[in-house]
Amino acid sequence: MGITVRQALQVEALHDAKVVAGHQGLDNAIRFVNIMEVPEVTKWMKGGELLVSSGFAIKDSSEDRRQLIYELAAKGVAAFGIKLGQYFLKIPDDILEYADEVGLPLIELPQDRPYMDFMVPIFENLINNQFAKLKKSEEIHNRMLEIVLGGNGLPSVCHVLVELVGNPVLIVDGNGDLTASAWPPQTNGYISEEYEKNILIHLEKEKLQLFSLNPHRHHHFTLNLEETEQPLVIVRIDVNGSLHGFLIILETHRTLDSQDVMAIEHASTIIALEFLKQRIVYETEKQIRVELLEDLISGNFRSEEDVIRRAGYLNFNLSSRSIVFVINMDAMAENGRLGIGQQLKSDFFQFVQRCFRNFSGGAMLLAKSDNIIGLVRISLRDDLTVLRNKMAELQTQAAAKWPKLKLSVGVGRSIEAVRLIKKSYEEALDALRITNFMYVDSSITFFEDLGAFSFLFELEESSSMQSFFERTLGKVIAHDRQNNGELLKTLIHYFKCDCNLRVTAEQLFIHKNTVLYRVRKVEEITGFSMNDPEHRFNLQLGLKLSQVLQSTHNKYV
């Protein structure tokens, strides 16, 4: 960045110079000074020049003057100075009109000064300006380097950048979640947290445009909020060719200048390095976490002391109570089932990670097929309530983000001993399996809420359980299969409706007499009477057994 035309006119040697046209371009930046005495000079223009001339090449033709001014403007020349005397005693009116038309500053230079009197002072200013820029760049570099060497992370980058640019600074990750932020001491009436949330919501709406930005270059952007427009500067941060996040500077306090841009570019490099460091740490911890959690849920470890020590490397305390949950993903289309793509699995896993980022006691997560397995600490009874609320919140947010993604959650019981983590995992799977067969609205099932199911899972492989099932509902299911009937479905709703024929009929959208006929048919097949409480209990227990068997083997219902 050089100096502007306006600044150059403050040089003592140019005090007698006058801007006679093209005033709208006075803030053009001058990076070079050159002399023109032949018309072909425009071929070598690169933009940013202060071009001075005696006017020899354009003294004879208005068309030549028009063409020259248009070409200079097209090339990005900062300003054109004509020295009066030898060829022009007065700058022609036509060239003034052309310069005004294209916004090219036209400067009338005094005739008693040689070119060098104009050029040398401007060159000195350009060199001084460049030296100051390099010095400032070195200062910024050193401050950012201190952050890297000090291991202070992204929050420190934000605070230093706020000092340098005087505006709020936000760093978001590739998913649009806030990673770090900082505001100037004077907030200018903004409530930082609320305003940040509003900014992130509106950035989410513009994510397709943001994803297309060139990485590590600053881009000016205007965000349309509800009642105002927010100008900002944004830099896309890439690491190894993939998007990792964005650096955002809100121009709430002042408009950014060239030195601010320099600071932003330095900061973007440091942020990329910090993202890379975080990625390396994450991948290392991920491998340790995967191996540890696999060993815990399979019970494959030498001693409790060994896994407690390994968990300590991840700052996870296995000495306190813990609990296992399993989240199952099932993507549904309007016309049937869809497979879960790898990108969706990855995105959802990161989403769950963010949800449990600040969970009390921490969380270890493992992606396995279409499931996400989690181990969390439960120190207090209240923590279980917090976990229930967290699961409900996770489902609500996931439904908003992926409307066609169906989630089912199973949660085991909390345990104290490390060796029982495997048991909690198996209970979470049992709770997950039974979720789809309990005919309830909620898709979040805690094993401790299963009632009779909790001990029926213990008996599912026993011959006595199989025999009891066959004596109660086995014949009913066989009858349905042979006759394409709905006796079992009717029986389920009959018990759900507290044996009320009218309510059951309304639930099934059939006539009350049809319900009565089917109930009588079940009594005939099984030999059980609905008027006998013991018989009703046996049939209800048989229904629960059918759900257990189906969830495990997909064998009956």
C-alpha positions in Angstrom: 0.0 0.0 0.0 1.4 3.4 -1.0 0.1 6.9 -0.2 -3.1 8.5 -1.6 -3.2 11.3 -4.1 -4.6 13.5 -1.4 -1.6 12.7 0.8 0.9 13.3 -2.0 -0.4 16.8 -2.6 0.7 17.7 1.0 4.3 17.2 -0.1 6.0 20.6 0.0 7.2 20.4 -3.7 3.5 20.0 -4.7 2.0 22.9 -2.7 1.7 24.9 -5.9 0.1 22.0 -7.8 -3.6 22.1 -8.4 -6.2 19.4 -8.9 -8.2 20.7 -11.9 -10.4 17.6 -12.6 -11.2 14.1 -11.3 -11.5 15.0 -7.7 -13.5 11.9 -6.9 -10.2 9.9 -7.3 -8.2 11.8 -4.7 -8.1 8.7 -2.4 -6.5 6.6 -5.2 -3.3 4.9 -3.9 0.0 5.9 -5.4 2.6 3.1 -5.5 5.0 4.4 -8.3 5.9 7.7 -10.0 6.6 7.7 -13.8 7.1 10.0 -16.7 5.2 9.9 -20.0 6.2 11.6 -23.2 5.1 8.9 -25.7 1.5 7.7 -26.2 2.6 4.0 -26.0 3.5 4.4 -22.3 0.1 3.0 -21.3 1.3 -0.5 -22.4 3.6 -0.6 -19.4 1.3 0.7 -16.7 0.6 -1.7 -13.8 -1.8 0.5 -11.8 -1.1 2.8 -8.9 1.2 5.2 -10.9 1.4 9.0 -10.5 2.1 9.7 -14.2 3.7 13.2 -15.0 4.0 14.6 -18.5 4.6 17.8 -20.5 1.7 16.8 -22.8 3.8 16.3 -25.9 2.0 13.1 -26.9 -1.5 14.6 -26.7 -0.8 18.2 -27.8 -2.4 17.9 -31.2 -5.6 15.9 -30.9 -8.6 15.9 -28.7 -9.2 12.2 -29.7 -5.7 11.3 -28.5 -6.4 13.0 -25.2 -9.7 11.2 -24.8 -8.1 7.8 -25.6 -5.2 8.4 -23.2 -7.4 9.4 -20.2 -9.6 6.4 -20.8 -6.7 4.0 -21.1 -5.0 5.4 -18.0 -8.2 5.0 -16.0 -8.7 1.5 -17.3 -5.1 0.6 -16.2 -5.7 1.9 -12.7 -3.3 4.8 -12.9 -3.7 6.8 -9.6 -3.3 10.3 -11.1 -2.1 12.2 -14.2 0.0 15.4 -13.8 0.6 17.8 -16.7 3.4 20.3 -16.5 2.5 23.6 -18.1 4.8 25.6 -20.3 6.4 23.9 -23.3 3.2 22.4 -24.9 0.3 23.7 -22.8 -0.1 27.1 -21.3 -3.4 26.0 -20.1 -4.8 22.5 -19.8 -7.5 22.0 -22.5 -11.1 21.9 -21.5 -11.8 18.6 -23.2 -9.2 16.7 -21.1 -10.8 18.2 -18.0 -14.1 16.7 -19.1 -12.6 13.3 -19.8 -10.8 13.2 -16.4 -14.0 14.2 -14.6 -15.9 11.5 -16.5 -13.7 8.6 -15.4 -12.7 10.0 -12.0 -8.9 10.3 -12.8 -7.3 13.1 -10.8 -5.8 15.6 -13.2 -3.1 17.7 -11.6 -1.7 21.0 -13.0 2.0 21.1 -12.2 3.9 24.4 -12.1 6.2 25.0 -15.1 9.3 26.3 -13.1 10.0 23.0 -11.4 11.9 20.0 -12.9 10.2 16.6 -12.7 12.7 15.4 -10.1 11.4 18.1 -7.7 8.0 16.3 -7.8 9.2 12.7 -8.0 12.0 12.5 -5.3 9.8 13.6 -2.4 7.0 11.3 -3.4 9.5 8.4 -3.7 10.8 9.2 -0.2 7.3 9.1 1.1 6.6 5.8 -0.6 9.8 4.3 0.8 9.1 5.7 4.3 5.6 4.4 4.1 6.9 0.9 3.0 9.4 0.9 5.8 6.8 1.8 8.4 4.6 -0.9 7.0 7.4 -3.5 7.3 8.2 -2.3 10.8 4.5 -2.6 11.8 4.3 -6.0 10.1 7.3 -7.1 12.2 5.7 -5.9 15.4 2.4 -7.7 14.6 4.4 -10.9 13.7 6.3 -10.8 17.0 3.1 -10.4 19.0 1.5 -13.3 17.1 4.6 -15.3 17.6 4.5 -14.8 21.3 1.0 -16.3 21.3 2.2 -19.4 19.4 5.3 -19.9 21.6 3.2 -19.2 24.8 0.6 -21.8 23.8 -2.2 -19.4 24.7 -4.4 -20.5 21.9 -7.2 -18.8 19.9 -8.6 -16.6 22.8 -5.3 -14.8 22.9 -5.3 -14.3 19.2 -8.7 -12.6 19.5 -7.6 -10.3 22.3 -4.4 -9.2 20.5 -6.3 -8.6 17.3 -8.9 -6.5 19.1 -6.1 -4.3 20.4 -4.7 -3.9 16.8 -8.0 -3.4 14.9 -10.2 -1.8 17.5 -13.2 -4.0 16.5 -14.9 -7.2 17.8 -13.2 -10.4 16.7 -14.8 -13.8 16.3 -13.3 -17.1 15.4 -15.8 -19.9 14.3 -15.1 -23.4 13.3 -16.1 -25.1 10.1 -19.5 -25.9 11.5 -20.2 -22.2 12.3 -19.9 -22.7 16.1 -18.1 -19.9 18.0 -14.6 -21.0 19.1 -13.3 -17.8 20.6 -14.2 -14.1 20.6 -13.1 -10.7 22.1 -14.5 -7.2 22.2 -13.0 -3.8 22.7 -13.4 -2.3 26.2 -16.0 0.1 24.9 -18.8 -2.0 23.4 -20.6 1.1 21.8 -23.9 -0.1 23.3 -23.7 -3.6 21.9 -24.5 -6.6 24.2 -21.7 -8.8 23.0 -23.1 -12.3 23.7 -26.5 -11.5 22.2 -25.0 -9.8 19.2 -22.6 -12.6 18.6 -25.5 -15.1 18.6 -27.4 -13.0 16.1 -24.3 -12.7 13.9 -23.8 -16.5 13.9 -27.5 -17.1 13.1 -27.3 -14.9 10.0 -23.9 -16.2 9.0 -25.4 -19.7 8.9 -27.9 -18.4 6.3 -25.0 -17.2 4.2 -22.9 -20.3 4.6 -22.9 -21.4 0.9 -21.5 -18.0 -0.1 -18.9 -18.1 2.8 -17.8 -21.6 1.8 -17.0 -20.3 -1.7 -14.6 -17.7 -0.5 -10.9 -17.9 -1.4 -9.0 -19.1 1.7 -6.6 -16.8 3.7 -7.7 -13.6 1.9 -9.8 -10.9 3.5 -13.2 -10.3 2.1 -15.5 -7.4 2.8 -19.0 -8.6 3.5 -22.3 -7.0 4.6 -24.6 -9.0 6.8 -28.3 -8.1 6.6 -29.7 -8.2 10.2 -33.3 -7.6 11.1 -33.0 -3.8 11.7 -29.6 -2.9 10.3 -26.7 -3.9 8.1 -23.5 -5.1 9.7 -20.3 -4.6 7.6 -17.6 -7.1 8.4 -14.3 -8.5 7.1 -14.1 -12.3 6.9 -11.2 -14.7 6.2 -11.7 -18.3 5.4 -9.2 -20.5 7.3 -8.1 -23.7 5.5 -5.6 -26.3 6.7 -4.2 -28.8 4.2 -6.8 -27.7 1.7 -9.9 -28.3 3.9 -12.1 -25.7 5.6 -11.5 -25.4 9.3 -13.2 -22.1 10.2 -13.5 -18.4 9.7 -11.9 -15.2 11.2 -14.5 -12.5 11.4 -14.0 -8.8 12.3 -17.1 -6.8 12.9 -16.8 -3.1 11.8 -18.9 -1.9 14.7 -16.4 0.7 16.0 -14.3 1.8 13.0 -13.7 1.1 9.4 -10.6 -1.1 8.8 -7.6 0.3 7.0 -4.6 -1.3 5.3 -2.7 -1.8 8.5 -5.7 -3.6 10.0 -5.8 -5.9 7.0 -2.1 -6.7 7.5 -2.8 -7.6 11.1 -5.8 -9.8 10.0 -3.6 -11.6 7.5 -1.0 -12.3 10.2 -3.7 -13.5 12.5 -5.2 -15.8 9.9 -1.9 -17.6 9.6 -1.6 -18.1 13.3 -5.2 -19.3 13.5 -4.5 -21.9 10.8 -1.5 -23.1 12.7 -3.6 -23.3 15.9 -6.3 -25.2 14.1 -3.7 -27.6 12.7 -2.3 -28.1 16.2 -5.7 -28.8 17.6 -6.3 -31.3 14.8 -3.2 -33.2 15.6 -4.0 -33.3 19.3 -7.6 -34.3 18.5 -6.5 -37.1 16.2 -4.0 -38.4 18.8 -6.6 -38.3 21.6 -9.2 -39.8 19.3 -7.1 -42.9 18.7 -6.5 -43.3 22.5 -10.1 -42.6 23.2 -11.4 -45.2 20.6 -9.1 -47.9 21.9 -9.9 -47.2 25.6 -13.7 -47.0 25.1 -13.6 -50.2 22.9 -11.8 -52.0 25.8 -14.2 -50.7 28.4 -17.4 -51.7 26.7 -16.0 -55.1 25.8 -14.4 -55.6 29.2 -11.1 -56.3 27.4 -8.6 -54.8 29.8 -5.9 -56.2 32.2 -6.9 -54.3 35.3 -9.0 -51.4 36.5 -5.9 -49.5 37.5 -4.6 -49.8 33.9 -7.7 -48.3 32.3 -8.1 -45.6 35.0 -4.5 -44.5 34.2 -5.2 -44.5 30.4 -8.4 -42.4 31.0 -6.3 -40.0 33.1 -4.3 -39.1 29.9 -7.7 -37.8 28.5 -8.5 -36.0 31.7 -11.4 -38.4 32.3 -11.9 -39.7 35.8 -13.1 -43.3 35.8 -13.0 -43.5 39.6 -16.5 -42.0 40.0 -19.9 -43.2 38.8 -20.4 -43.3 35.1 -23.0 -44.3 32.6 -23.1 -45.5 29.0 -25.5 -44.3 26.3 -26.0 -45.4 22.6 -27.4 -43.1 20.0 -28.7 -44.8 16.8 -29.0 -42.9 13.5 -31.6 -43.9 10.9 -32.0 -41.6 7.9 -35.5 -41.9 6.5 -36.8 -40.8 3.1 -40.5 -40.2 2.3 -40.6 -43.4 0.4 -38.5 -45.7 2.5 -35.2 -46.2 4.3 -32.0 -44.5 3.2 -28.4 -45.5 4.2 -26.4 -43.2 6.4 -23.6 -41.5 4.4 -20.1 -41.1 5.8 -20.3 -37.3 5.6 -23.6 -37.4 7.6 -22.0 -39.7 10.2 -19.0 -37.4 10.5 -21.2 -34.3 10.8 -23.5 -35.9 13.4 -20.5 -37.2 15.4 -19.1 -33.7 15.6 -22.5 -32.4 16.5 -22.8 -34.8 19.4 -19.3 -33.8 20.5 -20.3 -30.2 20.6 -23.4 -31.0 22.6 -21.3 -32.8 25.3 -18.4 -30.4 25.2 -19.2 -28.7 28.5 -21.0 -31.7 30.1 -20.1 -31.9 33.8 -17.3 -34.5 34.3 -16.6 -34.8 30.6 -17.6 -37.3 28.0 -15.9 -40.0 25.8 -17.5 -40.7 22.5 -17.0 -43.4 19.9 -18.6 -43.7 16.4 -19.4 -47.4 15.6 -21.4 -48.2 12.5 -24.7 -46.2 12.7 -24.3 -45.8 16.5 -22.5 -43.3 18.7 -21.5 -44.7 22.0 -20.9 -42.3 24.9 -19.5 -42.7 28.4 -20.2 -39.9 30.8 -19.5 -39.3 34.5 -22.5 -39.2 36.8 -21.2 -37.8 40.1 -24.6 -36.7 41.6 -28.2 -37.7 41.2 -28.8 -34.4 39.6 -26.4 -35.3 36.9 -28.8 -38.0 35.7 -31.5 -35.3 35.3 -29.0 -33.2 33.4 -28.3 -36.1 31.1 -32.0 -36.6 30.4 -32.3 -32.9 29.5 -29.2 -33.1 27.4 -30.6 -36.0 25.4 -33.9 -34.2 24.8 -32.0 -31.0 23.8 -29.8 -33.0 21.4 -32.8 -34.6 19.7 -34.6 -31.3 19.3 -31.5 -29.6 17.8 -30.8 -32.6 15.5 -34.4 -32.7 14.3 -34.0 -29.0 13.3 -30.7 -29.6 11.5 -31.5 -33.0 9.9 -35.3 -33.3 9.6 -35.1 -36.7 7.9 -32.7 -38.2 10.5 -34.5 -40.4 13.0 -32.6 -40.8 16.3 -33.2 -43.5 19.0 -31.3 -43.3 22.3 -30.7 -46.0 24.8 -29.1 -45.3 28.2 -27.8 -47.9 30.6 -27.8 -47.7 34.4 -25.1 -45.7 36.3 -22.3 -47.9 37.7 -19.5 -47.4 40.2 -17.0 -50.2 39.2 -15.0 -49.9 36.0 -15.7 -53.6 35.2 -19.4 -52.8 35.1 -19.1 -50.3 32.2 -19.6 -53.3 29.9 -22.9 -54.1 31.7 -24.1 -50.5 31.4 -23.3 -50.6 27.6 -25.3 -53.8 27.2 -28.2 -52.2 29.1 -28.0 -49.2 26.8 -28.2 -51.5 23.8 -31.2 -53.3 25.4 -32.9 -50.0 26.0 -32.2 -49.0 22.4 -33.6 -52.3 21.0 -36.8 -52.1 23.0 -37.5 -48.5 22.1 -39.0 -49.3 18.7 -41.3 -52.0 20.2 -42.7 -50.2 23.3 -45.3 -48.2 21.4 -44.5 -45.0 23.1 -43.8 -41.6 21.6 -40.4 -41.0 23.2 -37.3 -42.4 21.4 -35.1 -41.8 24.4 -35.2 -44.8 26.7 -33.3 -45.2 30.0 -32.8 -48.8 31.1 -33.9 -48.0 34.7 -37.3 -46.8 33.3 -38.0 -50.2 31.6 -39.7 -51.7 34.6 -40.3 -55.4 33.9 -38.3 -55.3 30.8 -35.1 -54.8 32.8 -35.2 -58.3 34.2 -36.8 -59.9 31.2 -33.7 -59.1 29.2 -31.8 -61.3 31.8 -34.1 -64.2 30.9 -34.4 -63.8 27.2 -32.3 -66.9 26.4 -33.8 -69.2 29.0 -36.0 -72.1 27.9 -38.6 -71.3 30.5 -39.1 -67.9 29.0 -39.5 -69.4 25.5 -42.0 -71.9 26.8 -44.0 -69.3 28.7 -44.1 -67.1 25.5 -45.4 -70.0 23.4 -48.1 -70.8 26.0 -49.4 -67.2 26.1 -49.0 -65.5 22.7 -47.2 -68.0 20.4 -50.5 -69.3 19.1 -51.9 -65.8 18.6 -48.9 -64.8 16.5 -49.2 -68.0 14.5 -52.9 -67.3 13.9 -52.1 -63.8 12.6 -49.5 -65.1 10.2 -51.7 -67.8 8.8 -54.7 -65.5 8.4 -53.1 -62.1 7.9 -54.8 -61.1 11.0 -54.4 -58.3 13.6 -55.2 -60.0 16.8 -51.9 -59.1 18.4 -52.1 -55.5 17.4 -55.7 -55.3 18.8 -54.5 -57.0 22.1 -51.7 -54.4 22.5 -54.1 -51.5 22.1 -56.7 -53.2 24.2 -54.3 -53.3 27.2 -53.0 -49.8 26.5 -56.6 -48.5 26.6 -57.2 -50.2 30.0 -59.4 -52.9 28.4 -61.9 -50.3 27.2 -63.6 -51.6 24.1 -64.9 -48.2 22.9 -61.5 -46.4 23.3 -59.7 -49.3 21.7 -62.0 -49.1 18.7 -61.4 -45.4 18.4 -57.6 -45.9 18.5 -57.7 -48.5 15.8 -60.5 -46.8 13.7 -62.7 -49.9 13.7 -66.1 -50.8 15.2 -66.4 -51.7 18.8 -67.9 -55.1 17.9 -64.8 -55.9 15.8 -62.6 -55.3 18.9 -64.9 -57.5 21.0 -64.8 -60.3 18.3 -60.9 -60.1 18.3 -60.7 -60.2 22.1 -62.9 -63.2 22.2 -60.8 -64.9 19.5 -57.7 -64.3 21.6 -59.4 -65.9 24.6 -60.5 -68.8 22.5 -56.9 -69.4 21.1 -55.1 -69.0 24.4 -57.6 -70.3 26.8 -57.2 -67.2 29.0 -60.1 -65.1 30.1 -60.0 -61.3 30.1 -62.2 -61.3 33.2 -59.5 -63.1 35.2 -56.8 -60.7 36.5 -54.2 -63.6 36.6 -54.9 -64.4 33.0 -54.7 -60.8 31.9 -51.3 -60.5 33.7 -50.0 -63.6 31.8 -51.0 -62.1 28.5 -49.5 -58.7 29.3 -46.3 -60.4 30.4 -46.3 -62.4 27.1 -46.6 -59.2 25.2 -43.5 -57.8 26.9 -41.7 -61.1 26.2 -42.6 -60.8 22.5 -41.1 -57.3 22.5 -37.9 -58.5 24.1 -37.5 -61.4 21.7 -38.3 -59.3 18.7 -35.8 -56.6 19.7 -33.1 -59.2 20.1 -33.8 -61.7 17.3 -36.5 -60.0 15.2 -38.2 -63.3 15.5 -41.8 -62.9 16.5 -43.9 -59.7 16.3 
